């Protein structure tokens, strides 16, 4: 395993770079400047940083108002509060008005850990995905995070970008082929296709190695953009392998698994298994313990792959 | 004609439009549109620095109708200012119309932002005022809120943030007509004491008769003088104002006048103008 960097740390760094380049970039947080790493932007650009206090609904509305006056706005809090507490403000003030607001949430998923279920967003992707005009991105590591944030700031309109709390492996050391709206293949294989996003991409790559040792060749595809979903790569992979696995640190309903299922059902149905949280809330524990308990390890992906292969027949 | 009478006639015209539009649509919110007509007339025809030929002029004053259900009066003011043809008012709430049931910036020229999911407009107005401060612009931001609307928690989050950031370029107007859909605000969920609440949130408050044009204009000029804090004009109004049988009738919050009622209402309003003109 190489370097470990939290995606929120990459976010904090790239935000300062972007602040230099875009003088109309304004950043808001809701009493979480340190946790979201927006404090780096705050100390570099105090005149363009506003702490909105523990009031996420107002923060999203203020973000919309700023954006209506030609600001690029990054509004950052924990994933559960950004998407849950302030959902209707994101829907109406931001998406319906189609304003240039980037909701960048940290602390997505159960890897929040010890704080427990109240602070673990496992439904955020399904809350953001149906909003018209919203783009939803879940970067897989620090390198991809920087590219995704940059793309969001440089693309007009609303975004939801989901980041995590803990340090996670860096997958893309030198270069990353991230392109907004595109999935991309990291390994070649004709037996099964594994679509993953966020921290689960690393687990998927580990699973791929183990499967290969057992003679199963899997193509692993990074689906960091969940909306707009790259239908072409999904259909191609289904045609090439005839068996699909999805993996996400999220409920299996409404997120990546659902998005891939929808594309397959409408275009090229093949057996599919979804790795993710199965209709239950999280709890306190270390991220590693929780990933094991909630079925989010490389081993869970391997088992899903074997199961889908049996179904493929 | 003096300025005050001319604004009274403007407000009367907005009221006539509200009656015609909602009657034609067969739905809508006439009560809270009529209560706000004098305030909206003063804003659009006297106070606001705006350019209907260039709705996106960066230095324009902003107006947000946070109580978005009162959009008939806003659409009328926009049309009468020249943002779009007056004839278009008849398309209110119809399929394909630019005039939606609640304000939509992507459809209607002159509308700043989607509003009418209550509590959201005032936060957006705070954002606009903050943008003005960042850019050291002189534009002002006006936001009209309902008295029922202030039951929404978001309003108080917004109120807190406006005074925290000393947004003296922000002026809220409370359309204090005392009624909400389910009845008198004091019976449904009392937001009283209203003035004390805003004072304690750090706002400058001005209390006026929201149908008295000189008082409205005076309140707006007072607000411009206040430094270091936002202002709220608490405007005592009558729901359904200007039409005898609609005044203080809670049903007309969200019910359009029937054809016969509309005819009678228009007669009353036109008679009022005749009296001023003589």
Interface residues (C-beta under 8 A of the other chain):
Chain A: X26 X47 X48 X50 X52 X53 X55 X57 X58 X60 X61 X62 X63 X64 X65 X66 X67 X68 X69 X70 X71 X88 X89 X92 X93 X96 X97 X98 X99
Chain B: X58 X104 X105 X106 X112 X113 X114 X117 X119 X120 X121 X122 X123 X124 X125 X126 X127 X128 X129 X130 X131 X132 X134 X135 X153 X154 X157 X158 X160 X161 X164 X165
